[in-house]
Structure formats: C-alpha cells, structure tokens
Amino acid sequence: MIRFCASLFLSVSLYAIPADLIITARYVVTMDAARRVIENGAVAIVKDRIVAVGPAAAINRQYQPKLRIARPDSILTPGLINTHTHAPMTLFRGIADDLRLQEWLERYIFPAEAKNVTPDFVRVGTNLAVLEMLLSGTTTYTDMYYFEEVIAEATRKAGMRAVLGQTVIGFPVPDAKTPADALKRTEAFLKQFAGDSLITAAVAPHAIYTNSDETLQASRALANKYGAPLVIHLSETKKENDDTKKQRGLSPTQALEKLGVLTGRTVAAHGVWLDDADIKTLAQRGVGVAHCPSSNMKLASGIAPILKLLRLDVALGLGPDGPAGSNNDLNLFEEMDLAGKLAKVSANDPTALPATKLFAMATIDGARVLGLEKETGSLEVGKRADLITINLDQAQAVPLFNVYSALVYSLKGSDVNDVVINGRLLVRRKEPLTLNRAQVLAEARAYGAKVTRSLQ
C-alpha cells in the first residue's frame, strides 16, 4: 500500500506543469470582466506571466512550482496603479504646506528645485518613492519630472513598472535650459527605453500655462512619432481655467483640442475644472484622467467631476500627486478611500462611487488610463504577473463581510504583505528584496539636511 501511494504521488508529480511561483490566499480578487472573487484561491506564474487563476486545490494539483507562498489570512489582488505623481519630490516632503498651488510652486518648489535637483538627487528621491510605493502595494506608477532617464534606471533596477514622462516646460529647469533642449532630451529618452518590459517612456509637457503652443504641438508630434503617451496637467485650478479662457476664449481642454494636443494617447492629471463640453471632448479622444483627491483637497483646488466623467466612460484612475506638499505620501489605499467619500459628499448621495468601482480605479481602470489594460491591472491568464497580498489578520479587517469594502474603507497600505511585479518577488512579508531600506532612508535623510541648508 505504501509503495502504491508513493507511485501515485510520483505519477502526479511527473505530469504536473512546472511553474515558477504559486501564491494561495483566502480570497483572490481578480478584477476581470466578471469581477470574480475566488475564495481559497491561487495564482500560478511562469516567468513574467500569469498562467492560471482559480481555486487553490485545482491549481496545486495542476502545477508544480519552484516556490510556493501560502497566505491563508490574506487577500490576493492585482497590484495598485498610480496614474500621477512626481517621484523624486519625496525629498521635498513637507517643505511647504497649507499654501495655494501657484504660491507653493513659485515661492518654494521652483526655487528649491533650482538649488538642489541633480541626477543624484533624482536617483535618491526615486529610490525613496519606489520603496514607499512598493511597501504600500503600488506596482505601476506614472511620473513627470526631470532627468527621467535616471528615474527609469532606478525604477527598473528596483523591479517596478512605470510610465515615465520627461518634463517639457517653458523656462530653464535643472535638466534643460530651453523647451527645445527638453524635447531633445525626451526623444533620447524615448529611444533609450523603447520596448522595455517595465518602463514606458512618455512625453510630459507640464501644462498649457507653462508651455507655448509650439512646444505643446511639438510634444504631441514627438509622442505620436514614437507611439508614446503624452502626460499633462489639465484644469487643476480655477486660476488655470480662468486665465486660459481670458487669454484664448477657450477652456484648457478646448484649447489643447484646437492645437491637436489631444490627438493621441494622453493622460491628463487632475481635471478638477472640466465642464460638460470638456468631458465630452476627453471621451471622444479617449483621454485617460488621473483623479488626485487628496492633492485637490489639500491645495483647495476643488472637486473633480468624476461622476460625470464616468457617465461618459472616460478612463479614470487614481494618483497621489507629488509628495512635496500637495499630498505628502504615495498611499493609494488612502486615495481610494478619499475618492469615494469626496464623491459621495459632493453628490449628496451615499450610493455614488461604490467600493467595487473605487478598487477598479486603483487597478484595471488605472491600467486603462495608461493604455496598459491588456498587460496589467487584473489577474487573468496571459497578463503580466503584477500582484499583491494584503494581510487580513488585523483588527480593522475583522469581521469581514465584503472584500471590496475592506479593501477600500478598512485596510491600509501598511497591511500589504507581499509584492510581485513581472513575476518577480520584490517584497516578502513586508521586507523589500530589491532595495536596501536602511541605505535608501539614510541617503534621503542626508538630502533632507542638504535641502534645508540650501533654503536658509
């Protein structure tokens, strides 16, 4: 009898399909079209792709992994997708708070950047941002800053996925003295990272009010030439809208449309002051919008019309914005919670923007904003293996009646346990595996002291 059992086990093992990694969890939240939630589920991974999603018992019978991670007290979900931030600005965190956007930029941020931003500053700030994002469950992020090739190298080295926009702006900045210089740098950046499995290079004209019409059009042409996204701030403040209407007789959206800037893959950040005609234009052009609730609230920029955007099926994701004062952290769990509550109170309707939709905005809808929905954002066979586990053995997760409610309203970024990106385990039991936490924090503290001295 013992020989028979051993022989049966050997035969099952021989016919099992090899896999690199299987993760099992109490719940698997797929975010597929049916929004399946699989109790006692599992995901099997081969190289950088998901090869199976389903009940753990079936997957364990079918696949023989090199590594098996069992998380019976966790939720397994797609990794979170950040659709707008400025990663190196972690090194300016808290430099100036409780100010209006224009004052914050012109009196504090632009001067601080002029005195401090170098390639090494960008490297250190990116490492700090990536560490923070990984530990709180973000697996893809969208950036707009300077020396973007340095950001890309640091991000790729850490194993994270990103859409990275080289900033184009109409005055001298640390990496370019003129918009023409910035466009030249951007083209080199697009060529350098063409076809990269983790990095999507993008063109990032800062905003309509910081660039000439010619620069905006040149940015669009460059993005289209390389099939790259264009990332831009849009209608973030009432001042931006009022000034543009006064100067052009058009809203920022309609002005960009007239210039042809929206004719291609576009990610527009904020969209606070969009009117009905603007929203219709964005829907027609397939523009993705990054909703930044905490930033919009902290800077008193206003409340974005996200329910109207959703009614016209505009792709809508979430972003924390920059951590230098417009938000101060990079926590997408916080953004989900705030986005939902802000929508409900502004609409005077507690049913507005339910938890399922909010979690979609942080995952599959965020991927759609970036044009990556066929690659990431859900747990489906053939997609990139970007996923996280979230620990349910926490006071705020007990009792658990609804998984989506827990994800959006109860659980926190600090509850993230494991992070896998492109099939690679980057965080295990809350410990980063590709970044030296102590070194990242020590370098960031040193730059914090340097920034303080520079402003005295």
C-alpha positions as CSV (number, residue, x, y, z in Angstrom):
1,M,0.0,0.0,0.0
2,I,2.8,2.4,0.8
3,R,4.5,1.5,-2.5
4,F,1.2,2.2,-4.4
5,C,0.8,5.7,-2.7
6,A,4.4,6.6,-3.5
7,S,4.0,5.6,-7.1
8,L,0.7,7.5,-7.4
9,F,2.4,10.6,-6.0
10,L,5.3,10.2,-8.4
11,S,3.0,9.9,-11.3
12,V,1.1,13.1,-10.3
13,S,4.4,15.0,-9.9
14,L,5.6,13.8,-13.2
15,Y,2.6,15.1,-15.0
16,A,2.3,18.4,-13.1
17,I,3.1,21.5,-15.1
18,P,6.2,23.3,-14.0
19,A,5.7,26.9,-12.6
20,D,7.9,29.4,-11.0
21,L,5.6,30.6,-8.3
22,I,2.2,29.8,-6.8
23,I,0.6,32.1,-4.3
24,T,-2.5,31.0,-2.4
25,A,-4.8,33.2,-0.4
26,R,-8.1,33.2,1.5
27,Y,-9.5,35.4,-1.3
28,V,-8.3,36.1,-4.8
29,V,-9.8,39.4,-6.2
30,T,-9.3,39.0,-10.0
31,M,-10.7,42.4,-11.3
32,D,-11.5,40.5,-14.5
33,A,-14.6,41.5,-16.5
34,A,-16.9,39.4,-14.2
35,R,-15.1,40.8,-11.1
36,R,-14.7,37.3,-9.8
37,V,-13.6,36.8,-6.2
38,I,-12.3,33.3,-5.6
39,E,-12.4,32.0,-2.0
40,N,-9.4,29.8,-1.2
41,G,-7.9,30.8,-4.5
42,A,-4.5,30.8,-6.1
43,V,-2.4,32.3,-8.9
44,A,0.2,30.4,-10.8
45,I,3.1,32.2,-12.5
46,V,5.6,31.2,-15.2
47,K,8.4,33.8,-15.8
48,D,6.6,37.2,-16.0
49,R,3.1,35.9,-16.9
50,I,0.1,34.6,-15.1
51,V,-0.7,31.0,-16.3
52,A,-3.6,30.1,-14.1
53,V,-6.1,31.8,-11.7
54,G,-8.6,29.7,-9.8
55,P,-9.3,27.5,-6.7
56,A,-6.1,26.7,-4.8
57,A,-6.8,22.9,-4.7
58,A,-7.1,22.7,-8.5
59,I,-4.0,24.9,-9.2
60,N,-1.9,23.0,-6.7
61,R,-2.9,19.7,-8.4
62,Q,-2.1,21.0,-11.9
63,Y,1.2,22.9,-11.3
64,Q,4.4,22.1,-9.5
65,P,6.1,25.4,-8.6
66,K,9.7,26.3,-7.7
67,L,8.3,28.5,-4.9
68,R,5.0,28.3,-3.1
69,I,3.7,31.1,-0.9
70,A,0.7,30.4,1.2
71,R,-1.2,33.3,2.7
72,P,-4.4,31.9,4.2
73,D,-5.1,35.1,6.1
74,S,-4.7,37.4,3.1
75,I,-6.4,38.9,0.1
76,L,-4.5,38.4,-3.2
77,T,-5.2,41.3,-5.7
78,P,-3.8,42.9,-8.7
79,G,-1.1,45.5,-7.8
80,L,-2.3,49.0,-7.5
81,I,-1.7,51.5,-10.3
82,N,-0.7,55.1,-9.6
83,T,-1.7,57.3,-12.6
84,H,0.0,60.6,-11.5
85,T,3.0,61.5,-9.3
86,H,6.4,63.3,-9.2
87,A,8.5,60.6,-7.5
88,P,11.8,62.5,-6.7
89,M,9.8,65.2,-4.9
90,T,9.8,62.8,-1.9
91,L,13.0,64.7,-0.9
92,F,10.9,67.9,-0.6
93,R,8.2,66.2,1.5
94,G,6.7,68.8,3.8
95,I,9.0,71.7,2.6
96,A,5.9,74.0,2.4
97,D,2.4,73.1,3.3
98,D,-1.0,74.8,3.5
99,L,-0.5,77.1,0.5
100,R,-2.2,77.7,-2.8
101,L,-0.7,75.9,-5.8
102,Q,0.8,78.9,-7.5
103,E,2.4,80.3,-4.3
104,W,3.6,76.8,-3.4
105,L,5.2,76.3,-6.8
106,E,6.7,79.8,-7.4
107,R,7.9,80.7,-3.9
108,Y,9.1,77.3,-2.7
109,I,9.2,74.4,-5.1
110,F,10.7,76.0,-8.2
111,P,13.5,77.7,-6.1
112,A,14.2,74.5,-4.2
113,E,14.5,72.6,-7.4
114,A,16.8,75.1,-8.9
115,K,19.2,74.8,-6.0
116,N,19.0,71.0,-5.4
117,V,17.9,68.9,-8.3
118,T,20.7,66.9,-9.9
119,P,20.8,63.4,-11.3
120,D,21.9,62.0,-7.9
121,F,19.1,63.9,-6.1
122,V,16.7,62.3,-8.6
123,R,18.1,58.9,-8.0
124,V,17.9,59.1,-4.2
125,G,14.4,60.6,-4.4
126,T,13.2,57.9,-6.8
127,N,14.5,55.1,-4.6
128,L,12.7,56.6,-1.6
129,A,9.4,56.9,-3.6
130,V,9.7,53.4,-5.0
131,L,10.3,52.0,-1.6
132,E,7.3,53.7,-0.2
133,M,5.1,52.7,-3.1
134,L,6.2,49.0,-3.1
135,L,5.6,48.7,0.6
136,S,2.1,50.0,0.2
137,G,1.1,47.9,-2.7
138,T,1.7,50.0,-5.8
139,T,3.1,48.0,-8.7
140,T,2.9,50.6,-11.5
141,Y,3.3,54.3,-11.3
142,T,3.2,57.3,-13.6
143,D,5.7,60.1,-13.2
144,M,6.5,63.6,-14.5
145,Y,9.9,65.1,-13.6
146,Y,13.4,65.9,-14.6
147,F,16.3,63.6,-15.5
148,E,13.7,61.0,-16.2
149,E,16.3,58.5,-17.6
150,V,17.7,58.4,-14.1
151,I,14.3,57.7,-12.6
152,A,13.8,55.0,-15.2
153,E,17.1,53.3,-14.3
154,A,16.4,53.4,-10.6
155,T,12.8,52.1,-11.1
156,R,13.9,49.3,-13.4
157,K,16.7,48.3,-11.0
158,A,14.2,48.0,-8.2
159,G,11.9,45.9,-10.5
160,M,8.9,48.3,-10.6
161,R,6.7,49.0,-13.6
162,A,6.2,52.7,-14.6
163,V,5.1,55.1,-17.2
164,L,7.7,57.9,-17.0
165,G,7.3,61.3,-18.6
166,Q,10.2,63.6,-19.3
167,T,9.1,67.1,-18.4
168,V,8.9,69.8,-21.1
169,I,8.5,73.3,-19.7
170,G,8.9,76.8,-20.9
171,F,11.7,78.1,-18.7
172,P,15.1,76.9,-17.6
173,V,15.0,73.8,-15.3
174,P,17.7,71.5,-13.9
175,D,18.0,69.3,-16.9
176,A,17.1,71.6,-19.8
177,K,17.6,75.3,-20.4
178,T,15.0,75.6,-23.1
179,P,11.9,73.7,-24.3
180,A,14.0,72.7,-27.4
181,D,16.6,71.1,-25.1
182,A,13.9,69.3,-23.2
183,L,12.3,67.9,-26.4
184,K,15.8,66.7,-27.5
185,R,16.3,65.0,-24.1
186,T,12.8,63.5,-24.4
187,E,13.5,62.0,-27.8
188,A,16.7,60.4,-26.5
189,F,14.8,59.0,-23.5
190,L,12.1,57.5,-25.8
191,K,14.8,55.8,-27.9
192,Q,16.7,54.5,-24.8
193,F,13.7,52.7,-23.3
194,A,11.9,51.6,-26.4
195,G,10.5,48.1,-25.9
196,D,11.4,47.9,-22.2
197,S,9.4,45.3,-20.3
198,L,9.0,47.6,-17.3
199,I,9.4,51.2,-18.4
200,T,7.1,53.0,-20.8
201,A,8.7,56.3,-21.8
202,A,6.4,59.3,-22.2
203,V,6.4,62.9,-23.2
204,A,5.3,65.3,-20.4
205,P,4.6,68.9,-21.3
206,H,3.9,70.3,-17.8
207,A,0.7,72.3,-18.6
208,I,-0.9,74.6,-21.0
209,Y,0.1,77.6,-18.9
210,T,3.8,76.7,-18.7
211,N,4.4,76.0,-22.4
212,S,4.0,77.8,-25.7
213,D,1.6,76.5,-28.3
214,E,4.5,75.5,-30.5
215,T,6.0,73.4,-27.7
216,L,2.7,71.7,-26.9
217,Q,2.3,70.8,-30.6
218,A,5.9,69.6,-30.8
219,S,5.4,67.4,-27.7
220,R,2.3,65.8,-29.3
221,A,4.2,65.2,-32.6
222,L,7.1,63.6,-30.7
223,A,4.8,61.3,-28.7
224,N,2.9,60.2,-31.8
225,K,6.2,59.6,-33.7
226,Y,7.2,57.1,-31.1
227,G,3.8,55.8,-30.2
228,A,4.3,57.1,-26.6
229,P,1.8,58.5,-24.1
230,L,1.6,62.3,-23.5
231,V,1.2,63.2,-19.8
232,I,0.0,66.7,-18.9
233,H,-1.6,68.6,-16.0
234,L,-5.1,69.8,-17.1
235,S,-7.6,72.1,-15.4
236,E,-6.1,71.6,-12.0
237,T,-7.1,75.0,-10.6
238,K,-9.7,77.7,-11.2
239,K,-7.0,80.2,-11.9
240,E,-5.7,78.0,-14.8
241,N,-9.2,77.8,-16.3
242,D,-9.9,81.5,-15.8
243,D,-6.6,82.7,-17.2
244,T,-6.9,80.4,-20.3
245,K,-10.4,81.5,-21.0
246,K,-9.4,85.1,-20.6
247,Q,-6.4,84.7,-22.9
248,R,-7.9,82.4,-25.5
249,G,-11.6,82.4,-25.1
250,L,-11.4,78.7,-24.6
251,S,-11.1,76.3,-21.7
252,P,-7.7,74.5,-21.3
253,T,-9.3,71.3,-22.8
254,Q,-10.7,73.1,-25.8
255,A,-7.5,75.0,-26.4
256,L,-5.5,71.8,-26.3
257,E,-8.1,70.2,-28.6
258,K,-7.8,73.1,-31.1
259,L,-4.0,72.7,-31.1
260,G,-4.2,69.0,-31.7
261,V,-2.6,68.1,-28.5
262,L,-5.3,65.5,-27.6
263,T,-5.0,63.6,-30.8
264,G,-3.1,60.6,-29.5
265,R,-2.6,58.6,-26.3
266,T,-3.0,61.1,-23.5
267,V,-3.0,61.0,-19.6
268,A,-4.5,64.2,-18.1
269,A,-3.9,64.8,-14.4
270,H,-6.5,66.4,-12.1
271,G,-9.3,67.6,-14.4
272,V,-10.9,69.5,-11.5
273,W,-12.4,72.3,-13.5
274,L,-13.7,70.4,-16.5
275,D,-17.1,71.4,-17.9
276,D,-19.6,69.2,-19.8
277,A,-18.1,70.1,-23.2
278,D,-14.6,69.3,-21.9
279,I,-15.7,65.9,-20.7
280,K,-17.3,65.1,-24.0
281,T,-14.1,66.0,-25.8
282,L,-12.0,63.9,-23.5
283,A,-14.4,60.9,-24.0
284,Q,-14.2,61.3,-27.8
285,R,-10.4,61.5,-27.8
286,G,-10.0,58.5,-25.4
287,V,-8.1,60.6,-22.9
288,G,-7.4,59.0,-19.6
289,V,-7.8,61.1,-16.4
290,A,-5.8,60.8,-13.2
291,H,-8.0,61.7,-10.3
292,C,-5.9,63.1,-7.4
293,P,-8.4,63.6,-4.5
294,S,-6.0,64.2,-1.6
295,S,-4.0,66.7,-3.6
296,N,-7.0,68.5,-4.9
297,M,-8.4,68.8,-1.3
298,K,-5.1,69.8,0.3
299,L,-4.4,72.5,-2.2
300,A,-8.1,73.5,-2.2
301,S,-8.1,73.1,-6.0
302,G,-11.7,71.9,-6.0
303,I,-13.7,68.7,-6.5
304,A,-13.3,66.9,-9.9
305,P,-16.5,66.0,-11.7
306,I,-15.6,62.3,-11.7
307,L,-19.2,61.0,-11.7
308,K,-19.8,62.9,-15.0
309,L,-16.5,61.5,-16.4
310,L,-17.6,58.0,-15.5
311,R,-21.0,58.5,-17.1
312,L,-19.3,59.1,-20.4
313,D,-16.9,56.2,-19.8
314,V,-13.8,58.3,-19.6
315,A,-11.0,56.1,-18.3
316,L,-10.4,57.2,-14.7
317,G,-7.6,56.3,-12.4
318,L,-6.1,57.5,-9.1
319,G,-3.0,59.4,-8.3
320,P,-1.5,60.8,-5.1
321,D,0.3,63.6,-7.0
322,G,3.6,64.9,-5.7
323,P,4.7,64.2,-2.1
324,A,6.3,67.6,-1.6
325,G,3.2,69.3,-0.2
326,S,0.3,68.6,-2.5
327,N,-0.2,65.3,-0.7
328,N,2.9,64.3,1.2
329,D,2.6,60.5,0.7
330,L,2.1,57.9,-2.0
331,N,-0.6,55.8,-0.5
332,L,-3.2,54.6,-3.0
333,F,-5.3,53.0,-0.2
334,E,-5.8,56.5,1.1
335,E,-6.7,57.8,-2.4
336,M,-9.4,55.1,-2.8
337,D,-11.0,56.0,0.5
338,L,-10.9,59.7,-0.1
339,A,-12.1,59.5,-3.7
340,G,-15.2,57.6,-2.6
341,K,-16.1,59.8,0.3
342,L,-15.4,63.0,-1.7
343,A,-17.7,61.8,-4.5
344,K,-20.5,60.8,-2.0
345,V,-20.5,64.1,-0.1
346,S,-20.2,66.3,-3.2
347,A,-23.1,64.4,-4.8
348,N,-25.1,64.2,-1.6
349,D,-25.5,60.6,-2.4
350,P,-24.0,57.7,-0.3
351,T,-24.5,55.3,-3.2
352,A,-22.2,57.3,-5.5
353,L,-19.0,55.5,-6.5
354,P,-19.2,52.2,-4.6
355,A,-16.2,50.3,-3.3
356,T,-16.1,47.9,-6.3
357,K,-15.6,50.8,-8.7
358,L,-13.1,52.5,-6.4
359,F,-11.0,49.4,-6.4
360,A,-11.3,49.2,-10.1
361,M,-10.0,52.8,-10.4
362,A,-6.9,51.7,-8.4
363,T,-6.3,48.6,-10.6
364,I,-7.8,47.8,-14.0
365,D,-9.2,51.3,-14.7
366,G,-5.9,52.8,-13.8
367,A,-4.3,50.4,-16.4
368,R,-6.8,51.6,-18.9
369,V,-5.8,55.2,-18.3
370,L,-2.2,54.3,-19.1
371,G,-3.1,52.1,-22.1
372,L,-1.8,49.1,-20.2
373,E,-5.1,47.2,-19.6
374,K,-4.1,44.3,-21.8
375,E,-0.9,43.8,-19.8
376,T,-1.7,44.5,-16.2
377,G,-4.5,45.7,-13.8
378,S,-6.2,42.3,-13.3
379,L,-5.4,38.7,-12.5
380,E,-6.0,36.9,-15.8
381,V,-4.2,34.3,-17.7
382,G,-1.7,35.8,-20.1
383,K,-1.3,39.1,-18.2
384,R,1.9,40.3,-16.5
385,A,2.2,38.9,-13.0
386,D,1.8,42.1,-11.0
387,L,0.0,41.3,-7.7
388,I,0.0,41.9,-4.0
389,T,-1.2,40.2,-0.9
390,I,-2.9,42.1,1.9
391,N,-2.9,40.8,5.5
392,L,-6.4,40.2,7.0
393,D,-5.1,39.4,10.4
394,Q,-5.6,43.0,11.5
395,A,-8.1,44.4,13.9
396,Q,-9.5,46.7,11.2
397,A,-10.2,43.8,8.9
398,V,-12.4,41.8,11.4
399,P,-15.1,40.8,10.9
400,L,-15.1,40.7,7.1
401,F,-18.4,40.8,5.3
402,N,-17.4,42.3,2.0
403,V,-14.0,42.1,0.4
404,Y,-14.2,45.3,-1.6
405,S,-15.5,47.2,1.5
406,A,-12.5,46.0,3.4
407,L,-10.0,46.9,0.6
408,V,-11.3,50.5,0.2
409,Y,-12.5,51.5,3.6
410,S,-10.7,49.4,6.2
411,L,-7.4,48.1,5.0
412,K,-4.3,50.3,4.8
413,G,-1.1,50.4,2.7
414,S,0.8,49.2,5.8
415,D,-1.2,45.9,5.6
416,V,0.4,44.9,2.3
417,N,2.5,41.8,2.9
418,D,3.9,40.6,-0.5
419,V,4.5,42.3,-3.8
420,V,5.2,40.6,-7.1
421,I,5.9,42.6,-10.3
422,N,6.6,41.0,-13.7
423,G,6.7,37.6,-11.9
424,R,9.5,38.7,-9.6
425,L,9.0,38.8,-5.8
426,L,10.0,42.3,-4.7
427,V,8.5,42.4,-1.2
428,R,8.1,39.4,1.1
429,R,6.5,39.6,4.5
430,K,6.8,43.4,4.4
431,E,10.5,43.3,3.6
432,P,11.8,44.8,0.4
433,L,14.1,42.4,-1.5
434,T,15.4,44.7,-4.3
435,L,16.1,47.9,-2.2
436,N,18.2,48.3,0.9
437,R,15.8,50.0,3.2
438,A,18.4,51.4,5.6
439,Q,20.6,52.8,2.8
440,V,17.6,54.4,1.0
441,L,16.5,56.1,4.2
442,A,20.0,57.2,5.1
443,E,20.6,58.8,1.7
444,A,17.2,60.5,1.8
445,R,17.9,62.0,5.3
446,A,21.2,63.3,4.1
447,Y,19.5,65.1,1.2
448,G,16.9,66.4,3.5
449,A,19.6,68.2,5.5
450,K,21.1,69.5,2.3
451,V,17.8,70.9,1.1
452,T,17.3,72.6,4.5
453,R,20.7,74.3,4.3
454,S,20.1,75.4,0.7
455,L,17.0,77.4,1.7
456,Q,18.5,79.2,4.7
